[in-house]
Amino acid sequence: MPAFPHSTTATATAIAVPPSLSLPVIEAAFPRQSHPYRPRLREKTRTWLLEKRLMPADKVAEYADGLCYTDLMAGYYLGAPDDVLQAIADYSAWFFAWDDRHDRDVVHRRPAAWGRLRARLHEALDSPLGHLRHGDPLVAGFADSVLRLYAFLPRTWNERFARHFHSVIEAYDREFLNRTHGIVPRAEEYLALRRLTFAHWIWTDLLELSAGRELPDAVRKHPAYRRAALLSQEFAAWYNDLCSLPKEIAGDEVHNLGISLITHEGLTLEEAVAEVRRRVESCVPDFLVAEREASHFADALADGTVRGKELSAAVSACLGNMRNWFSSVYWFHHESGRYRIDSWDDRSTPPYVSNETAGEK
């Protein structure tokens, strides 16, 4: 199957998807597309990672392109202006770097370092301008990316984004405590926490940047729109759990749906994999139903006024990109070096991270 069967920016490349992770419905019904800015995006984000010192130069040179972080965003936020997509892609690359720091703080039992970082991120989120020169590159990089995201839509959108990301930071803190204390959450508790650690509502908020319009509360909270948004994110989070299970078992993780099912419901590894896969697959028909309902809702917004026409177009653009998330997430997991655990020298230590206590100098 070509990786980019409909892309105008990449040469088609055959990707081998393991049978246990293959989802023929995604390959057939969710054709992959990519933003035409994709090649430049990769180059500029690599430069940004170096300038902000978010990864060591040797790690950037060897691994940044192969991690495919920018490809993930280029396959999601179609229609975004180039500068908007660049800001989103840099923020996404920062998010992965933050996730890696969090993981290393857990692995090396650094609660004080994590506590300081947690407090600084909360502060930088509320006052990014004052943290652009912070001594910890992760804090300074966050401030830079947030400030750029804040430039595109009104203050009300910025405040909502901040509220949502404050919750993400606190969810990462709960994950830190669970992992350092060996606590495996039960499935329902885990799924609720996962919606925060995966940042469901952050990626959904950013759809509005891509569409160039803040959506009113009545639109964002409409049941059909909200359900379509949630299902696209649940698919991504649960498919990530399915693909990450070997890596996370090797890394002594506790935050994975499969690990929760094994621990609390007595499933074997094979049974847990089958159950996670079942949940992943169920998102697809459920999304298609929600997508149709949300599309009818979008059409109804076009009430003959200019505002109605523009709002309808923005909602339709957001829905189209929710659909793109399925294919972008799917192929990302089979292209990115982040999941090629069998090629690592140490299955518990990703080769693209530094084990130094960053930010503690």
C-alpha positions as CSV (number, residue, x, y, z in Angstrom):
1,M,0.0,0.0,0.0
2,P,1.5,3.4,-0.9
3,A,2.1,5.6,2.0
4,F,0.9,8.7,0.2
5,P,-1.5,7.5,-2.5
6,H,-3.1,10.9,-2.9
7,S,-0.2,13.2,-1.9
8,T,1.2,15.9,-4.1
9,T,4.3,16.2,-2.0
10,A,5.8,12.8,-1.6
11,T,6.9,9.8,-3.6
12,A,4.7,6.7,-2.9
13,T,6.6,4.3,-0.6
14,A,5.4,0.8,0.3
15,I,5.2,0.4,4.1
16,A,4.9,-3.1,5.7
17,V,2.2,-3.1,8.4
18,P,2.3,-6.0,10.7
19,P,-0.9,-8.1,10.4
20,S,-1.7,-7.6,14.1
21,L,-1.7,-3.9,13.6
22,S,-3.2,-3.8,10.1
23,L,-6.5,-2.0,9.7
24,P,-7.7,-2.5,6.1
25,V,-10.7,-0.1,6.6
26,I,-8.2,2.7,7.2
27,E,-6.1,1.8,4.2
28,A,-9.2,1.6,2.0
29,A,-11.7,4.2,3.3
30,F,-9.4,6.9,4.7
31,P,-7.0,7.9,1.9
32,R,-3.9,9.6,3.2
33,Q,-3.3,13.1,2.2
34,S,-0.5,15.6,3.1
35,H,-0.2,19.3,3.2
36,P,1.9,20.7,0.3
37,Y,4.1,22.5,2.9
38,R,5.2,19.2,4.3
39,P,8.8,19.1,3.0
40,R,9.6,22.6,4.2
41,L,7.8,21.8,7.5
42,R,10.2,19.0,8.3
43,E,13.3,21.2,7.5
44,K,12.1,24.2,9.6
45,T,11.0,22.1,12.6
46,R,14.4,20.3,12.6
47,T,16.1,23.8,12.7
48,W,13.7,24.9,15.5
49,L,14.5,21.8,17.6
50,L,18.2,22.7,17.3
51,E,17.8,26.4,18.0
52,K,15.7,25.8,21.1
53,R,18.1,23.0,22.2
54,L,15.1,20.6,22.6
55,M,17.2,17.6,21.3
56,P,21.0,17.3,21.2
57,A,22.4,18.2,17.8
58,D,23.6,14.6,17.2
59,K,20.1,13.2,18.0
60,V,18.5,15.7,15.7
61,A,20.8,14.8,12.9
62,E,20.4,11.1,13.3
63,Y,16.7,10.7,14.4
64,A,14.6,13.9,13.9
65,D,13.5,13.2,10.3
66,G,12.9,9.5,11.0
67,L,10.6,10.2,14.0
68,C,8.2,11.8,11.4
69,Y,6.6,14.2,13.9
70,T,6.0,16.8,11.2
71,D,4.5,14.2,8.8
72,L,1.9,13.5,11.5
73,M,0.8,17.1,11.6
74,A,1.1,17.6,7.8
75,G,-1.4,14.8,7.4
76,Y,-3.8,16.2,9.9
77,Y,-4.2,20.0,9.5
78,L,-5.0,20.2,5.8
79,G,-5.9,23.6,4.6
80,A,-3.9,25.4,7.3
81,P,-1.8,28.5,6.2
82,D,1.9,27.6,6.2
83,D,2.7,29.7,9.2
84,V,-0.1,28.1,11.2
85,L,1.0,24.6,10.3
86,Q,4.6,25.5,11.2
87,A,3.5,26.7,14.6
88,I,1.4,23.6,15.2
89,A,4.2,21.3,14.0
90,D,6.8,22.9,16.3
91,Y,4.4,22.7,19.2
92,S,3.8,19.0,18.4
93,A,7.6,18.3,18.3
94,W,7.9,20.1,21.6
95,F,5.1,17.9,23.0
96,F,7.0,14.7,22.1
97,A,10.2,16.2,23.7
98,W,8.2,16.9,26.8
99,D,6.8,13.4,26.8
100,D,10.3,12.0,26.6
101,R,11.5,14.2,29.5
102,H,8.6,13.1,31.6
103,D,9.4,9.5,30.8
104,R,13.1,9.9,31.8
105,D,12.1,11.7,35.0
106,V,10.0,8.7,35.9
107,V,12.6,6.1,34.9
108,H,15.4,7.9,36.8
109,R,13.1,8.7,39.8
110,R,13.4,12.5,39.6
111,P,10.3,13.8,41.4
112,A,11.9,17.1,42.3
113,A,13.0,17.8,38.7
114,W,9.5,16.8,37.5
115,G,7.8,19.0,40.1
116,R,9.9,22.0,39.1
117,L,9.1,21.4,35.4
118,R,5.4,21.0,36.1
119,A,5.3,24.4,38.0
120,R,7.3,26.2,35.3
121,L,5.1,24.9,32.5
122,H,2.0,26.2,34.3
123,E,3.6,29.6,34.6
124,A,4.8,29.7,31.0
125,L,1.3,28.8,29.7
126,D,-0.1,31.8,31.5
127,S,2.8,34.1,30.7
128,P,4.7,32.8,27.7
129,L,6.4,36.2,26.9
130,G,8.1,36.1,30.3
131,H,9.6,32.6,29.8
132,L,11.2,32.9,26.3
133,R,14.6,33.1,27.8
134,H,14.1,30.5,30.6
135,G,17.2,28.4,31.4
136,D,15.4,25.1,30.8
137,P,15.1,24.7,27.0
138,L,11.9,22.8,27.4
139,V,10.3,25.7,29.2
140,A,11.6,28.3,26.8
141,G,10.6,26.2,23.8
142,F,7.1,25.8,25.2
143,A,6.8,29.5,25.7
144,D,7.9,30.2,22.2
145,S,5.4,27.7,20.7
146,V,2.5,28.8,22.8
147,L,3.2,32.5,22.0
148,R,3.0,31.7,18.3
149,L,-0.2,29.7,18.7
150,Y,-1.8,32.5,20.6
151,A,-1.2,34.9,17.7
152,F,-3.8,33.5,15.3
153,L,-7.2,33.6,17.1
154,P,-8.9,35.8,19.7
155,R,-8.1,35.9,23.4
156,T,-11.1,33.7,24.1
157,W,-9.5,30.8,22.1
158,N,-6.2,31.4,23.9
159,E,-7.8,31.2,27.3
160,R,-9.6,28.0,26.3
161,F,-6.3,26.4,25.0
162,A,-4.6,27.4,28.3
163,R,-7.4,25.8,30.4
164,H,-7.2,22.6,28.4
165,F,-3.4,22.5,28.6
166,H,-3.3,23.2,32.4
167,S,-5.4,20.0,32.7
168,V,-2.9,18.1,30.5
169,I,0.0,19.1,32.7
170,E,-1.9,17.9,35.8
171,A,-2.8,14.6,34.1
172,Y,0.9,14.1,33.4
173,D,1.5,14.6,37.1
174,R,-1.0,11.9,37.9
175,E,0.7,9.6,35.5
176,F,4.1,10.4,37.1
177,L,2.7,9.4,40.5
178,N,1.1,6.2,39.1
179,R,4.3,5.1,37.4
180,T,6.6,5.9,40.3
181,H,4.3,4.1,42.7
182,G,3.6,1.2,40.3
183,I,-0.1,1.9,40.2
184,V,-2.0,0.5,37.2
185,P,-5.3,2.4,36.8
186,R,-8.5,0.4,36.1
187,A,-9.7,0.6,32.5
188,E,-12.4,3.3,33.0
189,E,-10.1,5.5,35.1
190,Y,-7.3,5.0,32.6
191,L,-9.5,6.0,29.7
192,A,-10.6,9.2,31.4
193,L,-7.0,10.1,32.2
194,R,-5.8,9.1,28.7
195,R,-8.1,11.8,27.1
196,L,-6.0,14.3,29.0
197,T,-2.5,12.8,28.6
198,F,-3.2,12.3,24.9
199,A,-4.4,15.9,24.8
200,H,-7.7,15.2,23.0
201,W,-9.1,18.7,23.3
202,I,-5.8,20.4,22.5
203,W,-5.6,18.8,19.0
204,T,-9.3,19.5,18.5
205,D,-8.8,23.2,19.5
206,L,-6.0,23.4,16.9
207,L,-8.4,22.4,14.2
208,E,-9.9,25.9,14.6
209,L,-6.5,27.4,13.9
210,S,-6.3,25.4,10.7
211,A,-9.7,26.5,9.7
212,G,-8.9,30.1,10.5
213,R,-11.9,30.6,12.8
214,E,-12.8,30.2,16.4
215,L,-16.0,28.2,16.7
216,P,-18.7,29.3,19.1
217,D,-19.5,27.2,22.1
218,A,-22.8,26.1,20.7
219,V,-21.0,24.6,17.7
220,R,-18.1,23.0,19.5
221,K,-20.4,21.5,22.1
222,H,-23.0,20.3,19.7
223,P,-23.4,16.5,20.3
224,A,-22.6,15.5,16.7
225,Y,-19.5,17.7,16.4
226,R,-18.2,16.8,19.9
227,R,-18.7,13.0,19.3
228,A,-16.9,13.1,15.9
229,A,-14.0,15.0,17.6
230,L,-13.9,12.6,20.5
231,L,-14.0,9.4,18.3
232,S,-11.2,10.6,16.1
233,Q,-9.0,11.2,19.2
234,E,-10.0,8.0,20.9
235,F,-9.0,6.0,17.8
236,A,-5.6,7.7,17.8
237,A,-5.0,7.2,21.6
238,W,-6.1,3.5,21.6
239,Y,-4.2,2.7,18.4
240,N,-1.2,4.3,20.0
241,D,-1.7,2.0,23.0
242,L,-1.9,-1.0,20.6
243,C,1.3,-0.1,18.8
244,S,3.1,1.0,22.0
245,L,2.3,-2.1,24.1
246,P,5.7,-3.9,23.5
247,K,7.6,-0.6,24.1
248,E,5.7,0.1,27.3
249,I,5.9,-3.4,28.7
250,A,9.7,-3.2,28.2
251,G,9.8,0.2,29.8
252,D,7.8,-1.0,32.9
253,E,4.9,1.3,32.0
254,V,1.6,1.3,33.8
255,H,-0.4,3.6,31.5
256,N,-1.6,1.5,28.6
257,L,-5.1,0.1,28.1
258,G,-3.7,-3.3,27.4
259,I,-1.7,-3.3,30.6
260,S,-4.7,-2.2,32.5
261,L,-6.8,-5.1,31.1
262,I,-4.1,-7.6,31.9
263,T,-3.7,-6.3,35.5
264,H,-7.3,-5.8,36.5
265,E,-9.4,-8.1,34.3
266,G,-7.1,-11.0,34.2
267,L,-6.7,-11.1,30.4
268,T,-3.7,-12.7,28.8
269,L,-1.5,-10.6,26.6
270,E,-3.1,-12.0,23.5
271,E,-6.6,-11.4,24.8
272,A,-5.7,-7.8,25.8
273,V,-4.3,-7.1,22.4
274,A,-7.5,-8.4,20.8
275,E,-9.7,-6.3,23.1
276,V,-7.7,-3.1,22.4
277,R,-7.9,-3.8,18.7
278,R,-11.7,-4.4,19.0
279,R,-12.1,-1.0,20.6
280,V,-9.9,0.7,18.0
281,E,-11.9,-0.8,15.2
282,S,-15.2,0.1,16.8
283,C,-14.2,3.8,16.6
284,V,-14.4,3.7,12.8
285,P,-18.1,2.9,12.1
286,D,-19.1,5.1,15.1
287,F,-17.1,8.0,13.7
288,L,-18.7,7.5,10.3
289,V,-22.2,7.9,11.9
290,A,-21.1,10.9,13.9
291,E,-19.4,12.4,10.8
292,R,-22.7,12.2,8.8
293,E,-24.6,13.8,11.6
294,A,-22.1,16.6,12.1
295,S,-22.0,17.2,8.3
296,H,-25.7,17.7,8.3
297,F,-25.3,20.1,11.2
298,A,-22.6,22.0,9.3
299,D,-24.8,22.3,6.3
300,A,-27.6,23.7,8.4
301,L,-25.4,26.5,9.7
302,A,-25.3,28.0,6.2
303,D,-28.5,30.0,6.7
304,G,-28.1,32.5,3.9
305,T,-25.9,35.0,5.8
306,V,-22.3,35.6,5.2
307,R,-21.6,34.6,8.8
308,G,-23.5,31.3,8.4
309,K,-21.7,30.4,5.2
310,E,-18.3,31.0,6.8
311,L,-19.2,29.1,9.9
312,S,-20.5,26.2,7.9
313,A,-17.3,26.1,5.9
314,A,-15.1,26.2,9.0
315,V,-17.0,23.3,10.7
316,S,-16.8,21.3,7.5
317,A,-13.0,21.9,7.3
318,C,-12.7,20.8,10.9
319,L,-14.7,17.6,10.2
320,G,-12.6,16.8,7.2
321,N,-9.4,17.0,9.3
322,M,-10.9,14.8,12.0
323,R,-11.2,12.2,9.2
324,N,-7.6,12.9,8.1
325,W,-6.4,12.2,11.7
326,F,-7.3,8.5,11.2
327,S,-5.0,7.9,8.3
328,S,-2.3,10.3,9.6
329,V,-2.1,8.5,13.0
330,Y,-2.2,5.1,11.4
331,W,0.7,5.6,9.0
332,F,2.7,7.6,11.5
333,H,2.9,4.5,13.8
334,H,4.4,2.5,11.0
335,E,6.9,5.1,9.7
336,S,8.1,6.7,12.9
337,G,11.3,5.4,14.6
338,R,9.5,6.1,17.9
339,Y,7.9,2.6,17.7
340,R,10.7,0.5,16.2
341,I,11.6,-1.0,19.5
342,D,13.1,-4.1,18.0
343,S,15.9,-2.0,16.4
344,W,16.9,-0.4,19.8
345,D,20.0,-1.6,21.7
346,D,18.0,-1.2,24.9
347,R,14.3,-1.9,24.6
348,S,13.6,0.3,27.6
349,T,15.6,3.3,26.4
350,P,14.7,5.1,23.2
351,P,17.9,5.9,21.2
352,Y,16.6,9.4,20.4
353,V,16.5,10.6,24.0
354,S,19.2,11.9,26.3
355,N,19.3,10.4,29.8
356,E,20.9,13.5,31.3
357,T,19.0,15.5,33.8
358,A,18.1,18.2,31.4
359,G,17.2,21.6,32.8
360,E,18.9,20.9,36.1
361,K,22.2,22.7,35.5
